[in-house]
């Protein structure tokens, strides 16, 4: 804006006019006249719009007196804009403003973007440093700590803000300091190169050593770092996981003893050392006697508790250099790594027998346990680990055959016997496939009527070379191998067929007794097999008698009662065989649905010359009669035995005094003769 014309002498008037002109100049053409003289300069809109003297909307004149003079103020209105005029300044100003605004916008946008990226980077860095399993340290070239990542608080328990106060020498294990120092020095010599550092033990804030592994990288010229970066990874949890995997792979989870795999490695090492030094060692194979009965009767939890207790007892019986392992079930092995000879091994075995031969309370029951031990000497018996295990196993089975709760050393004769047993097992399976088993029958006499009232079936193996082989020579092998289940079914089927044949021959009232083993009776499919055989052969169940061993009473009482009740409901007669041998519960005799008890032949053979045998037989007969059970005596061979049994009240008997076991044809002839001439007369 410009003021043209006369210069006022009064300063205050100038300011007044400046204000008025400044207010109306954008819209009006203003001219001032002094004393009637018109000023040649005019106040106009501050743009080059050309001459607008003749273009106005209205005109106004006003006289003002000031400073002793009269002033004429003449005012004309002019157009605000002249579209015909050409003034380049507004577009330049507008363009410059837009350009400056755009540049300012881009600058602000770049600043915002940089700040957001900085926040993202800070978040990533925080997530990495605080959530990582690594501790990052920045050390000065002198080794003093300058920075510690926030993760050091969670891993080591140190405040990252106070890292400069830490004494790193006191935090690193003395044995690991040299290797860390060597890695640090090498990193300084090779800037930018990552130097691996072996594992080291670092003390945390609680004073515990933690296993860590790390690297060193010198960044002396990197802005913001200017030091050596040490990255340490915590291996504590990894080592714990490795330890757990090692335990699961090489140790028994129940007892904590070495398992089969680890024991094999230890046995191999002992065999190699013994072979080089010729210093003897010993291998023991142990098996708990009657463990299955305890497991089935009291439950698997009680069985597990027993195994854990046995493992502790065994560990206490040997030295720290020796090894105790559990192979599975109730089988344990002991490796005596250094020993003077067989006598020393025998003393250790006796110590184990004394320690384990005791009673232990399990599930509110006190049970007694014993152990059978087989011993083989290293390297005398063999230098092969597998062979040594087999020899110790054979010796253990020999200890069981001798009555259990004892130990036996391996002898070459055991190996020969084992080879024969293996051959016999193969022959037994082949004989069963080729139907080479037959039944022989021994008559059973009623002492009151002096007549044959039934027969007992005995299994015989028709061997192509040995002839007829009695059941005593192969029945235990059949039980061990599981063939007894098939043999038992075959014997029962043949006995039922024989009952039908005797009925057709006119001997309808005879009963057929069949021997059963514990393995057969406890087999899950036994009852179904019984029903199937009875149905297929058409025999009457009342004609069948099942003789069960007395050791069956040691099985699970609930299972046993359910099994015998089912058999009794079928109509078969239940006989408890070998009564008087082993442990026999009178409560079981009352609760089980038994019909007959049979006195073992070992009590009969000494009658009447042994007073104790006579008293026992009399007591057994009296007890059975009180329990309303029929008594049968087996193994009767002399008239004196027969006379005593009659006077004692025995109801039935059988033995060689009357007849040896007979085949089918001989039995028919015997029955015909005895009907003509009573046997006991």
ZAZAVEX-346284 format. One record per atom (N, C-alpha, C): x, y, z. Coordinates in steps of 0.2 Angstrom, whole numbers, plus 5000, padded with zeros to 4 digits. Atoms other than C-alpha are relative to their C-alpha. Layout:
XYZ ...
//
This chain:
500449945000 500050005000 500450065000 499549935000 500750184996 499550065001 500349934999 500250365001 500450054996 499749955005 500550494987 499750075002 500249944999 500450674990 500450045005 499749954995 500750815002 500249965006 499850024993 501750775018 499750045005 500349964995 500850825033 500550025005 499549974995 501650935045 499849975007 500150034993 500750845060 500149934999 499950075000 501350675064 499449965002 500650044998 499750625072 499549994995 500450015005 498750665057 500249954995 499850055005 499850555046 499849935002 500250064998 499550415057 499249984999 500750015001 497650445056 499849984993 500150015007 497650455038 500249934997 499750065001 498750305037 499549945001 500550054998 497450205046 499450004996 500650005004 495950265036 500249974993 499850035006 496850235020 500149935000 499950075000 497450065025 499449965000 500650044999 495650015029 499650004994 500550005005 494750075014 500449994993 499750005006 496150065001 499949944995 500150055005 495749894994 499450014996 500649995003 494049954989 499950074997 500149935002 494150144986 500650044997 499449955003 495150274976 499950065004 500049954995 495550404989 500550064997 499649945002 496250584984 500050055006 500049944995 496750724996 500250064997 499949935003 496650904992 500150055006 499849954995 497551045002 499850074998 500249935002 496651215002 499750004993 500449995007 495651174987 500549974995 499550035005 497251104978 500049935000 500050075000 497150934972 500749974999 499450045000 498550814976 500049964994 499950045006 499250734960 500149935001 499950074998 499550574969 499449975003 500650034997 498150454974 500249945004 499950064997 497950314986 499649954996 500450065004 497450154976 500149935003 499950074998 497349974978 500749984998 499350025002 499149904978 500149954995 499850055005 499149824962 500050044993 500049965006 499449884944 499449984996 500750015003 497649894938 499950044994 500149955006 497950034925 499650065003 500349944998 497050194925 499249995001 500750014999 495350184934 499650075002 500349944998 495050374936 499350014997 500749995003 493450364925 499549955002 500450064998 492850204933 499950005007 500150004992 492050224950 499249995000 500750014998 490450174958 499650065003 500349944997 490150324969 500650055002 499549954998 491050484974 499750045006 500249964994 491050574991 500650055002 499549954998 491950734997 499850025007 500149994993 492250785015 500650055002 499549954997 493150945023 500249985007 499850014993 494250915038 500550055001 499649944997 495051055048 500549975005 499550034995 496751005056 500650044999 499349965000 498351105060 499950074997 500149945002 497551265056 499850014992 500150005007 497151215038 499349964999 500650045002 495551145029 500349954995 499950065004 495750975021 499449984997 500550025004 494650915007 500149924999 499950075001 494450725008 499549974995 500450035006 493750654991 500149935000 500050075001 493350474990 499649974995 500450045006 492850364975 500149925001 499950075000 492550184975 500249974993 499850035006 493450074962 499949925000 500150075000 493249894957 500649965004 499550044996 494149764968 500549964996 499650045004 494849664954 499950034993 500149985007 495149714936 500249934996 499850065004 495049554925 500450024994 499649985006 495749654910 500750015002 499349984998 497349694920 500449945000 499650055000 498849584919 500650015005 499549994994 499849564936 500349935002 499750064999 501049414937 500149985008 499750024993 501349424956 499549955004 500450044996 499749334963 500249924998 499850075001 500149164954 500749985002 499450024997 501949174959 500049985007 500150014992 501449194977 499749945001 500450064999 500149064976 500449944999 499650055001 501348944968 500549985005 499450014995 502748974980 499749975006 500350024994 501548954994 499849925000 500150075001 500948784987 500649965001 499450045000 502648724984 500350005007 499750004993 503248775002 499649965004 500450044996 501748695009 500149924999 499950075001 502048535000 500749975003 499450024997 503848535005 500049995008 500150004993 503348565023 499649935002 500450064999 502048415022 500549944999 499650065001 503348295015 500550005006 499650004994 504548355029 499749975006 500350034994 503348315042 499849934999 500150075001 502848155034 500649965001 499450044999 504648095034 500250005007 499950004993 504848145052 499649955003 500450054997 503348045057 500249934998 499750075002 503947895047 500649985003 499450024996 505647905055 499849985007 500250024993 504847905072 499649945001 500450065000 503647765068 500549944999 499550055001 505147665061 500549995007 499650004994 506147705077 499649965005 500450034995 504747645088 499949924998 500050075002 504547485078 500749965001 499450034999 506447455079 500149995007 499950014993 506447485097 499649955003 500550064998 504947365099 500449934999 499650075001 505947225090 500649995004 499450014996 507547255099 499849985007 500250014993 506547255116 499749925000 500350065000 505647095111 500649954999 499450045001 507347015105 500449995007 499550004995 508347065120 499749985007 500350024994 507047045134 499749934999 500350075001 506146885127 500549944998 499550055002 507746795121 500349965006 499650044995 508646655130 500750025000 499349985000 510246745127 500150075004 499849944997 511146875137 500550044996 499549965004 512047015127 500350055004 499649964996 513447105135 500450044995 499549965003 514447255128 500650015004 499549994996 516147255135 500550054997 499549955002 517447395134 500749954998 499450045002 519147335126 500449985006 499750024994 519747335144 499749945004 500450064997 518447205148 499550025005 500549984996 517347315159 499350004997 500750005003 515447295156 499850074999 500349935001 514647445148 499249994999 500750015001 512947365143 499849935001 500350075000 511847215147 499350004998 500750005003 510247165138 499549995006 500550014995 508647165148 499949935002 500150074999 508546975147 500549985006 499650024994 509946965160 499750005006 500349994994 508747015173 499649935001 500450064999 507646855170 500549945000 499550065000 509146735166 500550005006 499550004995 510446785178 499850045007 500349974994 509446895190 500450075001 499649944999 510547055188 499650064997 500349945003 509947235185 500450024994 499649985006 510447285167 500350075001 499849934999 510547465173 500650015005 499550004996 511847415186 500649964998 499550055002 512947315175 500750025001 499349985000 514447425176 500349995007 499850024994 514547375194 500349935001 499950074999 514747195191 500849984998 499350025001 516447105192 500049934997 500150065004 516446985178 500549945002 499650054998 517946885185 499749965005 500350044995 516946835200 499449964998 500650035002 515446785190 500249944995 499850055005 516446665178 500449955004 499650054996 517046495185 500750004998 499349995001 518846495188 500349954994 499750045005 519146345176 499850024993 500349975007 518146435162 500350064998 499749935002 519046605163 500550004994 499549995005 520546565152 499749994993 500350015007 519446505137 499650064998 500449945001 518346655139 500550064998 499549955001 519846775140 500349994993 499750015007 520646695124 499550024995 500549985005 519046715114 499950085000 500049935000 518946895120 500550034996 499449975003 520646935115 500149994992 500050025007 520446845098 499550054996 500549965004 518946945094 500250074999 499749935001 519847115097 500550004994 499550005006 521247055085 499649994993 500450015006 519847015072 499450035000 500749964999 518547155072 499549974995 500650025005 516847105064 500049935000 500150085001 517246915065 499749975007 500450034995 516146815076 500549945003 499550054997 517346705088 499649965004 500450044996 516446555095 500449995007 499750014993 516746525114 499749945002 500350064997 516546355122 499650025006 500549994995 515346325136 500450035006 499749974994 515646415152 499550005006 500550004994 514846415170 500050075002 500149934998 514146585175 499650005006 500450004993 513546625193 499550054999 500649955000 511846705194 500050045007 500149964994 511246825207 499949965007 500150044994 510746685219 500649955001 499450044999 512546605218 500049934997 500050075004 512046455207 500450014993 499650005007 513146405192 499549984995 500450025005 512246405176 500449994994 499650025006 512946325160 499850044994 500149965005 513046445146 500549994994 499650005006 513746455128 500050064997 500049935003 514246615119 500550014994 499649985005 515146705105 500250075002 499749934999 516246865105 500150034993 499949965006 516146995091 500250075002 499749934999 517247155091 499650054995 500349945004 516247315085 500350065003 499749944997 517447445091 499850064996 500249945004 517047565077 499350014998 500750005001 515247535076 499650055004 500349954995 514247695082 499549975004 500550034995 513247655097 500249945004 499750064997 514247505101 500750015003 499349984998 516047545102 500349955005 499750054995 516547385111 499949934997 500050075002 516547195111 499349975002 500650024998 514847115110 500149925002 499950074998 514746945120 499349985001 500750035000 513146845117 500149935003 500050064996 512846705130 499349975000 500650035000 511546575128 499949955006 500150044994 510846485143 499849934998 500050075002 511046295142 499749965006 500250044994 510346255159 499449954999 500550045001 508646195153 500149954995 499850045005 509446115138 500349945003 499750054997 510546015149 499649965004 500550044996 509145965160 499649964996 500450045005 508145905145 500449944998 499650055002 509645805139 500149955006 500050044994 509845735157 499449955000 500650034999 508045685157 499949944994 500050055005 508145595140 500549955001 499550054999 509745505145 499749965006 500350044995 508845445161 499449954997 500550045002 507345385151 500349954995 499750055005 508545295138 500449955004 499650054997 509645215150 499849985008 500250014993 508745205167 499349975001 500750034999 507245105173 499650065003 500449944998 505845235176 499749985007 500350024994 505145135191 500550005006 499550014995 506645095201 500650055000 499449965000 507945215195 500749964999 499450045001 509145075192 500250004992 499950015007 510045045175 499649954997 500450055004 509044965162 500449964996 499750065004 509444825150 500650034995 499549975005 510344945137 500650025004 499449984996 511445025150 500449955003 499750064996 511844865159 500449964994 499650045005 512444785142 500650044999 499449965001 513644935140 500549985006 499550014995 514344905157 500349935000 499850065000 514444725155 500649994995 499550005005 515444745139 500650035002 499449964997 516644865148 500449955005 499750054995 516944735162 500349944997 499850065004 517144595150 500750024997 499449975003 518444695140 500650015005 499449994995 519444745156 500249935003 499850064997 519344575163 500449954995 499750045005 519944495147 500850035000 499449975000 521444615147 500449995006 499650014994 521944605165 499949935003 500150074997 521344425169 499750015007 500349994993 520544495185 499349984999 500750035001 518944395188 499450055002 500749964998 517144475189 499549955000 500650054999 515444395192 499450044998 500749985002 513744415185 499549965003 500650034996 512144375195 499450014996 500749995003 510444345188 499549985006 500550014994 509044365201 499350004998 500750005002 507244325200 499649995007 500450014994 505944355214 499549945000 500450054999 505044205220 499350025002 500749994999 503144215219 499850074999 500249935001 503144395213 499350004996 500650005004 501744355201 499449995004 500550014995 500644295215 499850075004 500149944996 500944455225 499750064995 500249955005 500644565209 499249994999 500750025002 498944475205 499650015006 500450004994 498344465223 499950075003 500149944996 498744635230 500050064995 500049955005 498844735213 500650024998 499349985003 500144815202 500350055004 499749944996 500344965213 500449975006 499650044994 500944845228 500649974997 499450035004 502044755215 500550054999 499549955001 502844915210 500450025006 499749984994 503144965228 500549955002 499650054998 503944795231 500750004996 499449995004 505144815216 500450065002 499649944998 505644985222 500449995006 499750024994 506044915239 500649954999 499550045001 507044775232 500650034997 499549975003 508044885221 500450045005 499649974995 508544985236 500449955005 499650054996 509044825246 500649984996 499550025004 510044765231 500650055000 499549955001 510944925229 500550015007 499650004994 511444925248 500449945001 499750074999 512144745246 500750004996 499450005005 513544795233 500450065001 499649955000 514944915231 499850064995 500149955005 514945085222 500249984993 499850025007 515945005208 499649954997 500450065003 514744865205 499350034997 500649985003 513144885195 499449965002 500650044999 511344835199 499550034994 500549995005 510044835185 499449965000 500650035000 508244795182 499949984992 500150025007 507944695165 499350014998 500750005001 506044695167 499749965004 500450044995 504644625178 500450005006 499750024994 505444545193 500749984999 499350025001 507144515185 500550055001 499449964999 508744595191 500649974999 499350035001 510544575188 500550055004 499549964996 512044625198 500749984997 499350015003 513844645190 500550025005 499549994996 515244625202 500650024996 499449985005 516644725192 500649975002 499350024998 518144665203 499849955006 500150054994 518144505214 500549955000 499550055000 519344385220 499949934997 500250075003 518444225215 499349985002 500750034999 516944115216 499850015008 500250004993 516944115235 499850075002 500249934999 516844305236 499350014997 500749995003 515344305224 499549965004 500550044995 514544165235 499850045006 500249964994 514644285250 499650064998 500549955002 513844425241 499349974998 500750035001 512444305235 499749995007 500350014994 512244255253 499750065004 500249944997 512144435259 499350024997 500749995003 510744465246 499549965002 500650054998 509744315251 499850025007 500249984994 509844375269 499650065000 500349935000 509344555265 499349994997 500650005003 507944505254 499549955003 500450054997 507244365264 499750035006 500349974994 506144465275 499250024998 500749995002 504344515276 499950085000 500249935001 503644685270 499350015000 500749985000 502044775272 499850034994 500249975006 501144805256 499250005000 500749995000 499344875255 499749975006 500350034994 498944825273 500149935001 499950075000 499644655270 500849995001 499350024999 501244575276 500249944996 499950055004 502044475263 500849985000 499350025000 503744375263 500249994993 499750015006 504844365248 500749975000 499350035000 506344265243 500250014993 499749995006 507444265228 500549944998 499650065003 508344135217 500550044996 499549975003 510044185211 500549954996 499550045005 511144115196 500650044999 499349965000 513044165196 500449974994 499550025005 514244155181 500650045001 499449974999 516044195182 500350034994 499749975006 516944315170 500850015002 500150035007 518044275160 500049925000 499950075000 518144095166 499549964996 500550045003 516444035160 499950024993 500049985007 516444145144 500250075000 499849935001 517044305137 499550044995 500649975004 515444345127 499550025005 500549984995 514244455136 499349974999 500650035001 512744375128 500049935003 499950064997 513344205133 500050005007 500050004992 513644255151 499350025002 500749994998 511844325152 499649935000 500350065001 511244155146 500249955006 499750054995 512344055158 499750025007 500349984994 511744165173 499349985001 500750025000 509944135168 499949935001 500050074999 510243945167 500149985008 499850024993 511043945184 499450025005 500649984996 509544045191 499449955000 500650055000 508243915185 500249945003 499850054996 509343785193 499950015007 500249984993 509143875209 499349995002 500750014999 507243875207 499849935000 500250074999 507243695204 500249965006 499750024993 508243665220 499650025006 500449984995 506843745230 499950075001 500049935000 507143925227 500350035007 499749974994 507844055240 500749975001 499450025000 509543995235 500450034994 499749985006 510944025223 500449944997 499750065004 511843915210 500550034995 499549985005 513443935200 499949964994 500050045006 513443895182 500549954999 499650055001 514143735177 499949974993 500150025007 514443655159 499449955000 500550055000 513143525164 499350044999 500649965001 511843665165 499950014992 500049985007 512243715147 499749944996 500250065004 512043535141 499349985001 500750014999 510443515150 499550054997 500449955003 509843685143 499949984992 500050025007 510243625125 499549944999 500550055000 509243465129 499350025000 500749974999 507843565135 499750034994 500249975006 507843665120 499849954994 500150055005 507843515109 499349975002 500650034997 506443435120 499450054998 500549955001 505443595118 499850004992 500150015007 505543585099 499649944998 500450065001 505043405099 499350005003 500650004997 503643435111 499550044995 500549975005 502843565099 499949964994 500150055006 503143445084 499549955002 500550064998 502243305094 499350025001 500649974999 500843415098 499650014993 500249995006 500643465080 499849934996 500150075004 500743275074 499649955004 500550044996 499543215088 500349945003 499650054997 500843105097 499849995007 500250014993 499943115114 499449955001 500650044998 498842985122 499950005007 500250004993 497942955138 500049935002 500050064997 498142815150 499650015006 500549994995 496842785164 500249955006 500050034994 497042735182 499449995004 500650004997 495542665191 500050035007 500149974993 494842745207 499549965003 500450054996 494042635220 499750035006 500449984994 492642665232 500149955006 499850054994 493242585249 499449975003 500650034996 491442555255 499749954995 500350045005 490742475239 500549954997 499550045003 492442405234 499949994992 500150005007 492042445216 500450064997 499749955004 492842555202 499450054999 500549945001 491842725202 500350054995 499849955005 492942815190 500849994999 499350015002 494642835182 500350075000 499649935001 496042975182 500449994993 499650005006 496743015165 500750035001 499349985000 498643025163 500250014993 499849995007 499443105148 500749974999 499350035002 500843015139 500250024993 499749985007 501943065125 500349944997 499750065004 502242935112 500650024996 499449985003 504042975108 500249944995 499850055005 504642895092 500749965002 499450034997 506342845101 500049985007 500050024993 506042845119 499349965002 500650034998 504342765119 499550045003 500449964996 503042815131 500350045005 499749964995 503542965141 499550035005 500549974995 502643015157 500050075000 500149935000 501943185160 500550045005 499649974996 503143215174 500750034997 499449995004 504543225161 500050064996 500149945005 503843365150 499550055002 500649964999 502343445159 500350075003 499749934998 503443585167 500350044994 499849975006 504243625151 499450034996 500649985003 502543635143 499750065003 500349944997 501943765156 500550064999 499549955001 503543865154 499950034993 500149985007 503243875135 499350024998 500749995001 501343895136 499749954996 500350055004 501043735126 499549965005 500450034995 500143675142 499250014998 500749985001 498543765136 499849964994 500250055005 498443665120 500049935002 500050074998 498943505128 499449995005 500650014996 497643535141 499349994996 500650015004 496243555128 500049934997 500050065003 496843405119 499949945005 500150054995 496843295135 499350005002 500750004998 495143355140 499549974994 500450025005 494443325123 500049924999 499950075001 495143145122 499649975006 500450034994 494443115140 499350004999 500750005001 492743165135 499849954995 500250055005 492743055120 500149935003 499950074997 493342905131 499449995004 500650014996 491842935143 499449984995 500550035004 490742915128 500149934998 499950075002 491542755123 499949965006 500150044995 491442685140 499249995001 500850014999 489542725141 499849954995 500250055005 489342635124 500249935002 499850074998 490242485132 499749985006 500450024995 489042485146 500250025007 499749974994 490042575160 499850075000 500349935000 488842725162 500150045006 500049964994 489142775180 500750025002 499349984998 491042795179 500150084998 499849935001 491742975181 500850004997 499449995003 493243035172 500450075003 499649954997 494543145181 500650024996 499549975005 495643265171 500450055004 499649954997 497143355178 500150064997 499949935002 497343545176 500650035003 499549964997 498743655179 499850075001 500249934998 498743835186 500050044994 499949965006 499243905169 499349994996 500750015004 497643825161 499450035003 500649974997 496443875174 500050085000 500049935000 497044055174 500050034993 500049985007 497044065155 499350034999 500649965001 495644195150 499549964996 500450045005 494944075137 499849935003 500250074997 494743925149 499349985000 500750015000 492943935152 499649994994 500350015007 492443955134 500349934997 499850075003 493543805129 499749945004 500350064997 492743695142 499349994997 500750005003 490943745136 500049974993 499950025007 491543715118 500149925000 499950085000 492243535122 499449965002 500650044997 490743485132 499550004994 500649995005 489543545118 500249954994 499850035006 490543465104 500149925001 500050074999 490843295112 499349975003 500650024997 489143285120 500049965006 499950034994 489743225136 499650035006 500449974995 488743255152 500550035005 499549974995 489643375164 500149965006 499950044994 489243265179 500449955000 499650065001 490343135172 500850025001 499449975000 491843255173 500350025007 499749974994 493043285187 500650044998 499449965001 494343425187 500450005006 499650004994 495843395198 500550064999 499649935000 496743565202 500549995005 499450004996 498443585210 499950045006 500149964994 498443655228 500350075000 499749945001 499543795223 499650054996 500549965003 498043865214 499750055005 500249964994 497543935231 500450065001 499649944999 498944065230 499850054995 500249955005 498144145215 499550055003 500549954998 496944295216 499449975002 500650034998 495544245227 499350014997 500649985004 494244345218 499949964994 500050045007 494644275201 499949935001 500150074999 494844105208 499349985001 500750024998 493144095216 499550014994 500549995006 492244165200 500149954995 499950065004 493144035190 499749945002 500250074997 492743885201 499250005001 500750004999 490943945204 499749994993 500250015006 490743955185 500049924998 499950075002 491443775183 499549965004 500450044995 490343715198 499350004997 500749995003 488743785189 499949964994 500150045006 489143685174 499849935002 500250074998 488943525184 500649965001 499450044999 490743465185 500250005007 499850014993 491543395201 500750035000 499349964999 493043505208 500449965005 499650044995 494443405216 500650055001 499349964999 495943495225 500549945001 499550065000 497443385222 500650025004 499449994996 499043365232 499950045006 500249974994 498143425248 500649985005 499550014995 499443445262 500650034998 499449975002 500843515252 499950074999 500049935001 501343695252 499550035005 500449974996 500243825260 499350004998 500750015002 498343795260 499650035006 500449964995 497143915268 499349965001 500650034998 495643835278 499450054998 500549955002 494643995274 499849994992 500250025007 494843955255 499649944999 500450075000 494243775258 499350015001 500749984999 492643855265 499750044995 500349955005 492343985252 500049974993 500050035006 492743885237 499649944999 500550065001 491443765229 500449944998 499750065001 492543615231 499649945002 500450064999 491843435231 500549955003 499550054998 493443325234 500650035002 499349995000 495143335241 500449945000 499650065001 496543215237 500650015004 499450004995 497943175250 500649984995 499450015004 499643185242 500349945002 499750064999 500543025239 500650005005 499450004995 502043075250 499849995007 500250014994 500943065265 499849925001 500250075000 500342895260 500549955000 499550055001 501942805256 500449985006 499650024994 502642805274 499549975005 500550034995 501042735282 500149924999 500149984993 501042645294 500750015004 499350014997 502942645297 500250075003 499849944998 503042835300 499450035004 500549984996 502042895315 499750074998 500249945002 502043075309 499650004994 500450005006 501443035292 499349975001 500650034998 500042925300 499650055003 500449944997 499543075311 499750054995 500249955005 499443195297 499549974995 500550025004 498443085286 499349995004 500650004996 497243055300 499750065001 500349944999 497043235303 499750034994 500249985006 496843275285 499349974999 500650045002 495443145283 499550035005 500549984995 494543205299 499850074998 500249945002 494643385293 499650014994 500450015006 493943345276 499349985002 500650024998 492543255284 499650055004 500349944997 492143405295 499850054995 500149955005 492143515280 499549974995 500550045005 490943385271 500350004993 499650015006 492243355258 500249924999 499850075001 492543185250 500849995000 499350015000 494343115253 500249944996 499750055005 495343025240 500749995002 499350014999 497042945244 500349974994 499750025006 498242925230 500749975002 499350044999 499842815228 499949955005 500150064996 499142665238 500349944997 499650055003 500342525235 500049945005 499950064995 500242405251 499349995003 500650024996 498842315260 499950045006 500049964994 499342405276 499850074999 500349935002 499042575268 499350004999 500850015002 497342515262 499649995007 500350024994 496942445279 499950075005 500049934996 497442615288 499550054997 500449965003 496442715276 499349995001 500750024999 494842615278 499850025007 500249994993 494942625297 500050085002 500049934999 495342815296 499450044997 500649975003 493742845286 500150034993 499949975007 494442885269 499549974995 500550025005 493142865255 500249974994 499850035006 494142825240 500750004999 499350005000 495842785235 500249974993 499750035007 496942735219 500749995001 499350015000 498642675216 500249934997 499750065003 499742525210 499749945003 500350064996 498942415223 499449974996 500650025003 497442405212 500249994992 499850005007 498142445194 500450064999 499649945003 499442545185 499550034995 500349965006 498842675172 499949954994 500150055005 498042575158 499850044993 500349975007 497742615139 499349985000 500750015001 496042615132 499749935000 500250075000 495942425128 500149975006 499950034994 496742375144 499550025005 500549984995 495542475154 499349974999 500650035001 494042395146 500049935003 500050064997 494642225151 500150005007 500050004993 495042275168 499350025003 500649994998 493342345171 499549945000 500450065001 492542185165 500249955006 499750044995 493642085177 499850025007 500149984993 493342195192 499250005002 500750014999 491442185190 499849925002 500050074998 491641995192 500349985006 499650024994 492841995206 500250075003 499949934997 492842155218 500850005002 499349994999 494642225220 500250005007 499749994993 494742255239 499849945004 500250064996 494042085245 500649955001 
//
